[in-house]
Amino acid sequence: MHRSICSFKTISGWATSVQKIGQNAFVKVANGTAQKPIQVVASRELAKEARVGSALTVTGKVEESKGAQQKKDLVAEQLRVFNTDSNPRYDISADNLRQNTYLRARNDQFAALLRARSQIFRRTHEFFMDRDFIHIDTPKLTRNDCEGGGEVFDVINSSEASEEKTHLTVSSQLHLEAMVSRLNKVYTLGPAFRAEKQQSSSHLSEFHMLEAEVAFVDDIDKMCDLVLTYLNNMICHVVSEEGKLLPELRIIGSDPLPKPVEMHRMTYEEAVSALGSRGQKVTAKSGFSKKNELELCKMNENQPIFITHYPVEQKPFYMARTENGKNTLSFDFLVPGIGELAGGSVREQSAEELRRRGCGIDWYLETRRRGQPPTAGFGIGFERLLQYLLGVPNIKDTIAFPRWHRHYSPFKMVKVKNRYYVIRMLPNDGSHPNPRKAAIFQELMKQTTEMFGDFGHSIIKMSLSVRVLDEDVIVIRVSEAGSKYFGAVLPCIHKIDKQPMVLQTIFIGRSMRSCEKRLIGTRRDELHAALGKCTTIATRKSLLETIQTMCGKPARIFSDEQRKDQGRE
């Protein structure tokens, strides 16, 4: 008997699983906020219209569960189905969801990531509010291009004839500078647009920028300190239980958790010299490539690093310069795996100097004549920040509807890459391995959930497939992102289907064909080794025939071995 432990409760959500056994129906309902679905127990008649994907509301009592998978059940007394899914068995693989982004929230992994994004978004506002920053809503339609790169989206209105072009903003910096003339400390977190012809894993055409501006600051040290404090605050939030962002949200390599960052910095000239010692040449005109940026992090023990005082040729007009006029009072903040995460500078205070550099924005020049104090600020790409904090390999997976060069539709995103593990099953009891594919699948998911929670569970499950190639060899397919979890899980599996065993990785490939080739080569090597130890002619002939069949045509070794056997006869 169930024992009631609380009063009536009503939940609304979507059915992720419906099982009807006898006169009962077991419906798992995801409400969109919790990672784990709620199990509803209802009579078969009450749940007759419930299907996978149905939107429904359930009212009932929360009672102790008889099952082992959850502690509590919601025993339904009322169940109302609002709408059913016309295609409840649709493909929820990563490939399909990348091509149909409007369905992405139905994937457990992506839903968890969106919840994490929302938490970090909220915590960012709290961080700056707690430090007396004032949030400014800056315009997204502008006639200014503060970066000067010309990589802007033009806004065309056929009903208005105007000689001046209107753009989607690339940065809110100039407007923040205007506000900081009286508000002291300001920031904004909103969309920005850049028409870069980039297809990389760290670029978007539409993204979110966190930008801050502080008055009465004339050196970059304070800005570097603020960037570092903010980043460490976000890291602590991600790994803390208070933040409700569990450690499994990070797609791990060797270390499952992001660690607080210490201050490491070098000047641009020092960085160029360090790269030169490793055979990477950099010129003032070309600047750092992403390869250079990642190498600088690698030289810093794979830790983030500030690079300061960039040459004037590489930076926009508004940056203040050093006394020699050759370098800017600027910095870039580089992080492993991504490259540039943040950039900032002290702003030039002289209106005449700004005009001499080609600035023709009258209102911006006017601020310098109206009691503007020295100011400094920085900008951080929010999606890149999520990549770093949560370990997301591709920036297109940090936002619900990504937009990048020539891809402004929610369809036909890039295909997900998979990894194929060739694994040998080695029983510890001396028996032959004989586990069911379903048992292998279940054990993998069980260990993943125990180690990395629901987020790790969902990221592996979305592409997981088990295939038996031989009596003791299986091939397991996981997504490229999931492979980082999978590699950590494998050594922890010691039993499958009640049979004690260990799983030994033979090969990791990018296609099923490469795995088949490697297995053939492995088996051939094993047969050759057995052939070298064989002492009877009959067994040798059998091994030779097997090798010849496996290779598809006679090889020289076969004829040589056959001549040896004929000589023995």
C-alpha positions in Angstrom: 0.0 0.0 0.0 1.1 3.5 -0.7 1.3 5.8 2.3 0.2 9.4 1.8 2.9 11.9 2.8 1.3 15.2 1.7 -1.9 16.8 0.5 -3.2 17.3 -3.0 -0.8 18.6 -5.6 -1.3 19.8 -9.2 1.5 19.6 -11.9 1.5 20.6 -15.5 3.9 19.4 -18.1 4.6 16.9 -20.9 4.5 13.1 -20.9 8.0 11.7 -21.6 7.0 8.1 -21.0 3.7 6.3 -20.9 3.4 2.6 -19.7 0.2 0.8 -19.2 0.3 -2.3 -17.1 -2.9 -4.1 -16.1 -5.4 -1.5 -14.8 -2.7 1.0 -14.1 -0.8 3.6 -16.2 2.6 5.0 -15.3 3.2 8.4 -16.9 6.5 10.4 -16.4 5.8 14.1 -16.6 8.5 16.7 -17.2 7.5 20.2 -16.1 10.3 22.1 -17.8 12.0 23.3 -14.6 13.3 20.1 -12.9 15.8 17.8 -14.6 14.1 14.6 -13.5 10.5 13.9 -14.6 7.7 13.2 -12.0 6.1 9.8 -12.1 2.3 9.8 -12.2 0.4 6.7 -11.3 -3.1 6.7 -12.7 -5.9 4.3 -13.6 -5.8 3.0 -17.1 -9.2 4.6 -17.8 -8.0 8.0 -16.4 -4.9 8.0 -18.6 -6.5 6.6 -21.7 -5.7 9.7 -23.8 -2.2 10.2 -22.5 0.5 9.7 -25.1 4.2 10.4 -25.2 4.5 14.1 -25.9 1.1 15.0 -24.6 0.6 18.3 -22.8 -1.3 17.6 -19.6 -2.2 18.6 -16.1 -2.5 16.1 -13.2 -4.0 16.6 -9.7 -3.5 13.9 -7.1 -1.7 12.9 -3.9 2.0 12.5 -3.4 2.7 9.1 -1.9 5.7 7.0 -1.2 6.7 4.9 -4.3 6.8 1.2 -4.4 9.4 1.4 -7.2 13.2 1.8 -6.7 13.7 4.5 -9.4 12.0 7.3 -7.4 11.1 8.0 -3.8 7.6 9.5 -4.5 4.8 9.1 -6.9 1.9 11.4 -7.7 -1.2 9.2 -7.6 -3.6 10.9 -10.0 -7.2 11.6 -9.2 -7.7 14.0 -12.1 -5.8 14.0 -15.4 -6.5 16.3 -18.3 -4.8 16.1 -21.7 -4.7 19.5 -23.5 -2.9 18.4 -26.7 -1.2 15.3 -28.1 2.0 15.0 -30.2 1.1 14.0 -33.8 4.6 12.4 -34.1 5.5 11.1 -30.6 8.3 8.9 -31.8 10.2 11.6 -33.7 13.9 11.4 -33.9 15.5 13.2 -30.9 19.0 12.5 -32.0 21.4 15.5 -32.0 21.6 15.4 -35.8 17.9 15.8 -36.2 17.6 18.4 -33.5 20.4 20.5 -35.0 18.4 20.5 -38.3 15.1 21.4 -36.5 16.1 23.8 -33.8 12.5 24.5 -32.8 12.5 21.0 -31.2 15.8 21.4 -29.3 14.1 22.1 -25.9 12.7 18.6 -26.0 16.2 17.2 -25.6 17.1 16.7 -21.9 20.6 17.8 -22.4 19.8 21.0 -24.2 17.0 21.8 -21.8 19.4 21.5 -18.9 21.8 23.8 -20.8 19.1 26.4 -21.3 18.3 26.3 -17.6 22.0 26.8 -16.8 22.2 29.7 -19.3 19.3 31.4 -17.5 20.9 30.9 -14.1 24.2 32.5 -15.3 22.3 35.3 -16.9 20.5 36.1 -13.7 23.7 35.8 -11.6 25.5 38.2 -14.0 22.9 40.9 -13.2 23.2 40.2 -9.5 27.0 40.5 -9.7 27.0 44.0 -11.2 24.0 45.2 -9.2 25.8 44.1 -5.9 28.7 46.4 -7.0 26.5 49.4 -7.6 26.5 49.2 -11.4 23.5 50.5 -13.2 22.1 48.5 -16.1 21.6 50.5 -19.3 19.3 49.5 -22.2 21.3 50.6 -25.2 20.0 50.9 -28.8 20.3 48.1 -31.2 19.7 50.3 -34.3 22.6 52.7 -34.7 24.6 54.7 -37.2 27.8 54.1 -35.4 30.4 51.4 -35.9 32.7 51.7 -32.9 34.9 48.7 -33.9 35.6 50.2 -37.3 35.8 46.8 -39.0 32.9 47.3 -41.4 31.4 44.0 -40.4 27.9 45.3 -39.8 24.4 44.4 -40.8 22.7 47.2 -42.7 19.0 47.9 -42.0 17.2 48.9 -45.1 13.8 50.7 -45.0 12.5 51.2 -48.5 10.0 53.8 -47.3 12.7 56.2 -46.2 15.3 57.8 -48.4 18.3 58.6 -46.3 21.9 59.2 -47.1 23.0 57.8 -43.7 23.0 54.1 -43.2 21.5 52.4 -40.2 23.1 49.3 -38.7 22.4 46.6 -36.2 24.8 47.4 -33.3 28.1 45.6 -33.0 28.8 47.1 -29.5 27.1 49.2 -26.9 30.4 50.8 -25.7 30.0 54.3 -27.1 26.5 54.7 -25.5 27.8 53.3 -22.2 30.6 55.9 -22.3 28.0 58.6 -22.6 26.1 57.3 -19.6 29.1 56.9 -17.4 29.7 60.7 -17.5 27.2 61.0 -14.5 26.3 57.4 -13.4 29.9 56.4 -12.5 29.5 52.6 -13.2 27.2 51.2 -15.9 26.8 47.9 -17.7 24.6 46.2 -20.3 23.9 42.6 -21.3 22.1 42.4 -24.6 22.3 41.3 -28.3 25.0 42.4 -30.7 25.4 41.6 -34.4 28.5 41.1 -36.5 28.4 40.1 -40.2 31.6 38.1 -40.0 32.0 35.4 -42.6 33.0 32.8 -40.0 31.9 29.2 -39.7 34.0 28.3 -36.7 32.9 26.8 -33.4 33.4 30.1 -31.6 31.6 32.7 -33.8 28.0 33.8 -34.2 26.4 36.6 -36.2 23.9 37.3 -33.4 25.2 36.9 -29.9 25.0 38.6 -26.5 27.6 41.0 -25.1 28.3 41.8 -21.5 29.8 45.3 -21.5 30.8 47.5 -18.6 32.2 51.0 -18.2 33.7 52.6 -15.1 34.5 56.3 -14.6 37.7 57.7 -13.0 39.8 54.8 -14.2 42.9 55.5 -16.2 44.8 52.1 -16.1 43.9 48.7 -17.3 44.8 46.9 -14.0 41.4 47.7 -12.4 39.6 46.4 -15.5 41.6 43.1 -15.5 40.8 42.7 -11.8 37.1 43.2 -12.5 37.0 40.7 -15.3 38.8 38.2 -13.2 36.5 38.7 -10.2 33.5 38.3 -12.4 34.7 35.1 -14.0 35.6 33.5 -10.7 32.2 34.5 -9.3 30.5 32.7 -12.2 32.8 29.7 -11.8 31.9 29.5 -8.1 28.2 29.8 -9.0 28.4 27.0 -11.5 30.0 24.5 -9.1 28.0 25.5 -6.0 24.9 23.8 -4.9 23.3 27.2 -4.1 23.5 28.0 -7.8 21.7 24.8 -8.6 24.2 24.2 -11.5 25.6 20.8 -10.7 29.1 19.8 -11.7 27.8 17.5 -14.4 26.9 20.6 -16.5 30.6 20.7 -17.5 31.6 18.4 -20.4 34.7 17.2 -18.8 38.1 16.2 -20.1 40.5 15.3 -17.2 39.0 17.7 -14.7 35.2 17.8 -14.3 35.0 21.2 -12.7 36.1 24.7 -13.8 38.5 26.1 -11.3 38.9 29.7 -10.0 41.4 31.6 -12.2 44.5 33.4 -10.9 45.9 36.5 -12.4 48.4 35.8 -15.2 49.4 38.4 -17.7 52.1 39.4 -20.2 52.5 42.3 -22.6 51.9 41.9 -26.4 55.7 42.1 -27.0 56.4 39.4 -24.5 53.7 37.2 -26.0 55.1 37.6 -29.5 58.6 36.7 -28.2 57.2 33.6 -26.4 55.4 32.4 -29.6 58.5 33.1 -31.7 60.5 30.7 -29.4 58.0 28.0 -30.4 58.2 28.7 -34.1 55.0 30.8 -34.4 55.7 34.2 -36.0 53.4 37.1 -35.4 53.5 40.5 -37.0 51.9 43.8 -35.7 49.7 43.9 -38.8 48.4 40.3 -38.6 47.9 40.0 -34.9 47.3 36.8 -33.1 45.5 33.9 -34.7 43.3 31.5 -32.7 46.2 29.1 -32.9 48.5 31.7 -31.3 45.9 32.5 -28.6 45.5 28.8 -27.6 49.3 28.4 -27.6 49.7 31.2 -25.2 47.2 29.6 -22.8 49.1 26.3 -23.2 52.3 28.0 -22.3 50.6 29.3 -19.2 49.9 25.7 -18.0 46.7 25.7 -19.9 45.3 28.5 -17.8 43.6 31.8 -18.9 45.9 34.7 -19.4 45.7 38.5 -20.0 47.6 40.0 -22.9 48.1 43.7 -22.6 49.3 46.7 -24.6 48.4 45.7 -28.1 49.9 47.8 -31.0 47.8 50.7 -32.2 47.5 49.1 -35.7 45.3 46.3 -34.2 42.9 48.3 -32.0 40.1 50.8 -32.6 40.4 54.6 -32.5 38.9 55.1 -29.1 41.6 53.4 -27.1 44.1 55.5 -25.1 47.8 55.0 -26.0 51.1 54.6 -24.1 53.5 57.5 -23.9 55.5 56.3 -26.9 52.3 56.3 -29.0 53.0 52.8 -30.4 50.8 50.7 -28.0 47.4 50.9 -26.6 46.3 50.7 -22.9 44.3 47.6 -23.8 44.0 43.9 -22.9 42.5 40.7 -24.3 41.6 37.9 -21.9 42.4 34.5 -23.5 41.0 31.1 -22.2 41.9 27.5 -23.2 39.8 25.9 -25.9 38.3 29.2 -27.1 40.8 32.0 -27.4 39.6 35.5 -26.8 36.9 35.7 -24.2 37.1 39.4 -23.2 38.7 42.6 -24.3 39.0 46.0 -22.7 40.9 49.3 -22.6 41.2 52.8 -21.2 39.4 55.3 -23.4 41.0 58.2 -25.2 40.0 61.5 -23.5 41.0 64.1 -26.0 38.3 65.1 -28.5 41.0 66.6 -30.8 43.0 63.4 -30.7 39.9 61.3 -31.5 39.0 63.6 -34.4 42.6 63.3 -35.7 42.2 59.5 -35.7 39.2 59.8 -37.9 36.3 59.8 -35.5 33.4 61.7 -37.0 30.7 60.9 -34.4 29.8 64.4 -33.2 27.9 63.5 -30.1 30.7 61.2 -29.0 33.3 63.9 -29.4 31.0 66.3 -27.6 31.1 64.1 -24.4 34.8 64.9 -24.2 34.0 68.6 -23.9 31.3 68.2 -21.2 33.3 67.2 -18.2 33.9 63.5 -19.1 36.3 61.9 -16.6 38.8 59.2 -17.6 37.0 56.0 -18.2 37.8 52.3 -18.9 35.7 49.3 -19.8 35.5 45.8 -21.3 33.3 43.5 -23.2 32.7 39.7 -22.8 30.9 37.5 -25.3 28.2 35.8 -23.2 28.0 32.7 -25.4 31.8 32.2 -25.3 31.6 32.5 -21.5 29.0 29.7 -21.5 31.3 27.6 -23.6 34.1 28.0 -21.1 32.0 27.6 -18.0 29.9 24.6 -19.2 32.5 23.0 -21.5 30.3 23.3 -24.6 32.5 22.5 -27.7 30.4 24.5 -30.2 29.1 28.0 -29.6 26.0 27.1 -31.6 24.9 24.8 -28.8 24.9 27.6 -26.2 21.8 29.4 -27.6 18.3 28.2 -28.6 18.3 29.6 -32.1 21.8 30.3 -33.3 22.5 32.6 -36.2 25.8 32.7 -38.2 27.0 33.5 -41.7 24.4 32.5 -44.2 22.5 30.5 -41.6 19.7 32.8 -40.4 17.0 30.1 -40.6 16.2 27.6 -37.7 16.9 24.7 -40.1 19.9 22.8 -41.5 22.5 23.2 -38.8 25.8 21.4 -39.1 25.8 17.6 -38.5 26.8 16.3 -35.1 30.1 14.4 -35.0 30.2 10.9 -33.5 32.9 8.8 -32.0 33.0 5.0 -32.3 34.6 2.9 -29.5 35.8 -0.6 -30.3 35.7 -2.4 -26.9 36.8 -5.8 -25.8 34.8 -7.5 -23.0 37.1 -9.3 -20.6 35.1 -11.5 -18.0 36.9 -11.9 -14.7 35.4 -15.3 -14.0 37.1 -17.0 -17.0 33.8 -17.5 -18.9 32.9 -16.2 -22.4 31.2 -12.8 -22.5 27.5 -13.1 -23.3 25.7 -9.9 -22.2 22.6 -8.6 -23.9 22.9 -5.4 -25.8 20.1 -4.0 -23.7 22.1 -4.9 -20.5 25.2 -3.1 -21.9 23.1 0.0 -22.7 21.5 0.0 -19.2 24.8 -0.4 -17.3 26.4 2.4 -19.3 23.5 4.7 -18.6 23.4 3.7 -14.9 27.1 4.5 -14.4 26.8 7.7 -16.3 23.9 8.9 -14.2 25.7 8.0 -10.9 28.8 9.9 -12.0 27.4 12.9 -13.9 23.7 13.1 -13.1 20.9 13.8 -15.5 22.9 16.1 -17.7 25.6 13.5 -18.4 22.9 10.9 -18.8 21.2 12.9 -21.5 24.3 13.9 -23.4 25.4 10.3 -23.8 22.0 8.9 -24.4 21.2 11.2 -27.3 23.6 9.3 -29.7 24.3 6.1 -27.8 24.2 2.9 -29.8 25.6 -0.5 -29.0 26.6 -3.0 -31.7 28.1 -6.5 -31.3 30.9 -7.1 -33.8 32.3 -10.3 -32.4 31.7 -12.6 -29.5 33.9 -10.5 -27.2 34.0 -7.2 -29.1 31.4 -4.5 -29.3 31.2 -1.0 -30.9 29.6 1.8 -29.0 28.7 5.0 -30.7 28.5 8.3 -28.7 28.5 12.0 -29.8 31.8 13.8 -29.8 30.7 15.8 -26.8 29.5 12.7 -25.0 32.7 10.9 -25.6 34.4 13.0 -22.9 31.9 11.6 -20.4 32.1 8.1 -21.9 35.8 7.9 -21.5 35.4 8.6 -17.7 32.6 6.1 -17.3 34.2 3.0 -19.0 36.8 2.2 -16.3 34.1 2.2 -13.6 32.1 -0.6 -15.2 32.9 -3.9 -13.6 29.8 -6.0 -14.2 27.3 -6.4 -17.0 24.2 -8.6 -16.8 25.5 -10.0 -13.5 28.7 -11.1 -15.2 31.9 -9.6 -13.7 34.1 -8.1 -16.5 36.2 -5.1 -17.5 35.9 -3.2 -20.8 39.1 -2.6 -22.7 39.2 0.1 -25.4 40.9 -1.2 -28.5 40.3 1.7 -30.8 38.4 5.0 -31.1 37.3 5.9 -34.7 35.3 8.5 -36.5 33.3 6.0 -38.6 32.0 2.4 -38.3 34.1 1.5 -41.3 37.3 2.5 -39.6 36.3 0.4 -36.6 35.7 -2.7 -38.8 39.1 -2.2 -40.4 40.9 -1.9 -37.1 39.1 -5.0 -35.7 40.2 -7.0 -38.8 43.7 -5.8 -38.3 43.6 -6.7 -34.6 42.2 -10.2 -35.2 44.8 -10.8 -38.0 47.6 -9.8 -35.6 46.2 -12.2 -33.0 46.1 -15.0 -35.6 49.7 -14.3 -36.6 50.7 -14.5 -33.0 48.9 -17.8 -32.6 50.5 -19.0 -35.8 54.0 -18.3 -34.4 53.3 -20.4 -31.3 51.5 -23.3 -33.1 53.3 -26.7 -33.2 50.9 -28.9 -35.1 50.5 -28.9 -38.9 46.7 -29.2 -38.9 46.2 -26.2 -36.7 48.7 -24.2 -38.7 46.7 -24.9 -41.9 43.5 -23.9 -40.2 45.0 -20.7 -39.0 46.5 -19.9 -42.5 43.1 -20.5 -44.1 41.4 -18.2 -41.6 44.0 -15.5 -42.2 43.6 -15.8 -46.0 39.9 -15.6 -45.7 40.1 -12.6 -43.5 42.5 -10.7 -45.9 40.5 -11.6 -49.0 43.5 -12.7 -51.1 46.7 -14.8 -50.6 49.6 -13.0 -49.2 53.3 -13.9 -49.3 53.2 -15.0 -45.7 50.6 -17.6 -46.6 52.8 -19.2 -49.4 55.9 -19.1 -47.2 54.1 -20.8 -44.3 52.6 -23.4 -46.6 56.0 -24.3 -48.0 57.3 -24.7 -44.5 54.4 -27.0 -43.7 55.0 -29.0 -46.9 58.7 -29.4 -45.9 57.7 -30.7 -42.5 55.4 -33.3 -44.1 
